[in-house]
């Protein structure tokens, strides 16, 4: 029981009382501009990727999948 009490007191002092300083959120996480720029990055089009691959689970090798039209 003593360990739980010590852990609670330490957690309360560090996280809730902020004895080492700091804010609840980083400034970048609070910024609306940061949110919109990040969202714009993730929603960018066209998304580019390599060719589709199939992994052989035994040898852990990736093989490029080719359709009959690509040959």
Secondary structure, DSSP 8 states (H G I E B T S, - for coil): -HHHHHHHHHHIIIIIS-TT---SS-HHHH-HHHHHHHHHHHT-SS------EEEETTTTEEEE---TTT-
